[in-house]
Amino acid sequence: MDLQTDNLFNLEGKIAVITGGASGLGAYYSQALLSAGADIFVVSRSQKGWEDLKEKASKIGRKALFLQQDITEEGVAAKVIATCVKAYGRLDILINNAGVQIRNSLLDFKDADWKKVIDINLNALYFLSHEAAKIMVKQHKGKIINIGSMQSFRAGKYIFPYTASKHGVIGLTKAYADALAADNIQVNAIAPGYIDTAMTKALQQDPNRSQEILSHIPAGHWAQPSELMGTVIYLSSDASNYVTGATIPVDGGYLLR
């Protein structure tokens, strides 16, 4: 198919499911897709950020629907995907964004905290991708985008389950990409670097740790959340149709050092 370059990044008519898509970095992923023409279906445990996102969607003539749901509950992946398809009639993009991090020293780490993190960060991603794939295979087209981390590549001596889960995200991205490539479904991941968000304020305000991090970022600054928006549009669009199984660090060069 001969695509015009001005349409490569156009998501008009596309439907996207985004977990955790109304707050934190997820809200920026949602806004990015809306701005490129997609309509969205946001799944989150609370209604935080819903009204703001609805307003932003309405202002540009796009639609945002929401489902309040704990995505770690058994069997819920099928419910999420079915509810989206019932509402919109199709599913083109899945962004597995929802995640959690718990910190503790090695000997004090609780088994329950390990399970909580793995269930949200890895198990939910697996099951949601599996259900989304059933729809996308029938359409012979789709995009699955997983959210990794710098801890997809590095150790984290206080965040054991988070590190394990984010390494696992990259493994599942590759496995799903391999399994679904013949069905014209691309599966990729984004690995955000150090982003200026409310969750990282304490880290930024620690003069020693902040300087240590900055010394590893060739770009010389923490990223603004909006600096992730272009990558998520790219991976959701026809511009990335021959890209699959990749993990794109958006880190200002952090991993170079």
C-alpha positions in Angstrom: 0.0 0.0 0.0 1.3 3.4 -0.9 0.9 5.6 2.2 1.2 9.4 2.1 3.7 10.5 4.6 1.3 13.1 6.1 -1.0 10.2 7.1 1.6 7.9 8.6 1.0 9.2 12.1 -2.7 9.7 11.8 -4.8 7.6 14.2 -8.2 8.8 13.0 -10.7 6.0 13.5 -8.5 3.9 15.8 -9.6 2.6 19.2 -7.1 2.3 22.0 -7.3 0.6 25.4 -4.9 2.2 27.9 -4.5 0.8 31.4 -3.8 3.4 34.1 -4.5 5.9 31.4 -6.0 8.8 33.3 -3.2 9.7 35.7 0.6 9.9 35.8 2.4 9.1 32.6 -0.6 7.1 31.4 -2.6 10.4 31.1 0.1 11.6 28.6 -0.2 8.5 26.6 -4.0 9.0 26.4 -3.6 12.6 25.4 -1.1 11.7 22.8 -3.4 9.2 21.1 -6.4 11.6 21.3 -4.3 14.4 19.7 -3.4 12.0 16.8 -7.1 11.2 16.2 -7.8 8.0 18.2 -10.7 7.4 20.6 -9.7 5.8 23.9 -10.9 3.3 26.5 -9.2 3.9 29.8 -9.1 1.3 32.6 -8.1 2.3 36.1 -8.6 1.3 39.7 -9.9 4.8 40.6 -11.6 7.6 38.8 -8.7 10.0 39.4 -8.1 12.1 36.3 -11.3 11.0 34.5 -13.0 14.4 34.3 -9.9 16.1 33.1 -9.3 13.6 30.3 -13.0 13.7 29.3 -12.7 17.5 29.0 -9.5 17.3 26.9 -11.1 14.7 24.6 -14.3 16.7 24.2 -12.4 19.9 23.3 -10.9 18.2 20.2 -13.9 16.2 19.2 -12.7 12.8 20.4 -14.3 10.2 22.7 -12.9 8.9 26.0 -14.7 6.1 27.8 -13.7 4.7 31.2 -13.9 1.5 33.2 -13.1 1.4 36.9 -11.5 -2.0 37.4 -8.7 -3.8 39.3 -6.9 -5.5 36.3 -5.4 -8.2 38.6 -8.7 -9.8 39.3 -9.1 -13.3 37.7 -10.8 -13.3 34.3 -10.9 -9.5 34.1 -8.9 -9.2 30.9 -11.7 -10.7 28.9 -14.1 -8.3 30.5 -12.0 -5.3 29.7 -11.5 -6.1 26.0 -15.1 -7.2 25.5 -16.4 -4.0 27.1 -14.2 -1.9 24.8 -15.3 -3.8 21.7 -18.9 -3.6 22.7 -18.6 0.2 23.1 -16.6 0.9 20.0 -17.0 -2.1 17.7 -13.2 -2.7 17.4 -9.8 -2.6 19.1 -6.7 -1.3 17.3 -4.2 -0.4 20.1 -3.5 -1.8 23.5 -1.2 0.1 25.9 -0.2 -1.9 28.9 0.7 1.0 31.2 -0.6 0.3 34.6 2.1 -0.5 37.1 3.3 -0.3 40.7 6.6 -0.2 42.5 7.3 -1.2 46.1 10.6 -0.6 47.8 12.3 -2.5 50.7 15.5 -4.1 51.6 16.2 -7.7 50.5 15.7 -9.4 53.9 12.6 -7.4 54.7 10.8 -7.8 51.4 7.4 -9.3 51.9 6.0 -12.1 49.8 2.7 -10.3 49.4 4.5 -7.3 48.0 6.3 -9.5 45.4 2.9 -11.0 44.3 1.2 -7.6 44.1 3.8 -6.1 41.8 4.1 -9.1 39.6 0.3 -9.4 39.3 0.0 -5.8 38.1 3.1 -5.3 36.1 3.5 -8.6 34.4 0.5 -11.0 34.8 -2.1 -8.4 33.8 0.0 -7.4 30.8 0.1 -11.0 29.7 -3.6 -11.7 30.0 -4.7 -8.4 28.5 -2.4 -8.9 25.5 -3.8 -12.4 25.1 -7.4 -11.2 24.9 -6.5 -8.2 22.7 -4.7 -10.6 20.3 -7.9 -12.6 19.7 -9.5 -9.4 18.4 -6.5 -8.2 16.4 -5.9 -11.5 14.7 -9.4 -11.4 13.3 -8.8 -7.9 12.0 -5.4 -8.8 10.7 -4.0 -5.6 12.2 -3.1 -4.2 15.6 -0.6 -2.6 17.9 0.4 -3.7 21.4 2.6 -1.3 23.4 4.1 -2.3 26.7 5.7 0.0 29.2 9.1 -1.0 30.4 11.6 1.0 32.5 15.3 1.6 33.0 14.9 -1.4 35.3 14.2 -3.5 32.2 18.0 -3.2 31.7 19.4 -2.6 35.1 19.4 -4.0 38.7 17.4 -2.5 41.5 18.5 -3.7 44.9 15.4 -2.2 46.7 12.8 -3.0 44.1 13.2 -6.7 43.4 9.7 -7.5 42.0 9.7 -4.3 39.9 13.0 -5.1 38.3 11.9 -8.7 37.6 8.6 -7.6 36.2 10.2 -5.0 33.9 12.7 -7.5 32.6 9.8 -9.8 32.0 7.9 -7.1 30.1 10.7 -7.0 27.5 10.7 -10.8 27.3 6.9 -10.9 26.8 7.2 -8.1 24.2 9.6 -10.2 22.1 7.5 -13.4 22.5 4.2 -11.8 21.6 5.9 -9.9 18.7 7.3 -13.2 17.3 3.9 -15.0 17.7 1.8 -12.2 16.1 4.0 -10.8 13.4 2.4 -13.0 10.7 -1.0 -11.6 11.6 0.2 -8.0 11.0 0.2 -7.2 14.7 3.2 -5.2 16.0 4.2 -5.6 19.6 6.8 -3.1 21.0 7.8 -1.5 24.3 8.8 1.9 25.6 11.3 2.2 28.4 10.9 5.6 30.0 14.0 7.1 31.6 13.9 9.5 34.6 10.8 11.6 34.1 9.8 14.8 36.0 6.6 13.6 37.8 5.1 13.9 41.2 6.3 10.4 42.0 10.0 11.4 41.4 10.0 14.7 43.2 11.6 13.3 46.3 14.3 11.7 44.2 14.9 15.0 42.4 15.1 16.9 45.7 17.7 14.6 47.1 20.9 16.5 46.1 23.2 13.4 46.0 20.9 11.0 44.2 19.6 13.7 41.8 23.2 14.6 40.8 24.1 11.0 40.4 21.2 10.5 38.0 21.9 13.7 36.0 25.5 12.7 35.6 24.3 9.6 33.7 22.0 11.6 31.3 23.8 13.0 28.3 20.9 15.2 27.6 21.5 16.9 30.9 18.0 17.0 32.3 15.0 15.0 33.5 12.4 14.4 30.8 9.1 16.2 30.8 6.2 13.6 30.5 5.2 15.2 27.2 8.5 14.0 25.7 7.1 10.5 25.7 4.1 11.4 23.6 5.8 11.2 20.2 7.1 7.7 20.8 3.7 6.3 21.8 2.1 7.9 18.7 4.8 6.4 16.5 4.4 2.9 17.9 0.6 3.2 17.6 0.7 4.4 14.0 1.3 3.0 10.5 4.7 4.7 10.7 5.9 1.7 12.7 4.4 -1.1 10.7 7.7 -2.8 10.2 8.9 -2.4 13.8 8.1 -5.2 16.1 9.7 -6.8 19.2 11.6 -3.6 19.9 12.1 -1.7 23.1 12.7 2.0 22.7 14.4 3.8 25.6 13.2 7.4 26.0 15.9 8.3 28.4 18.0 11.2 27.1 20.9 8.8 26.7 20.9 7.4 30.2 21.7 3.9 29.2 24.8 5.1 27.2 26.6 5.6 30.5 
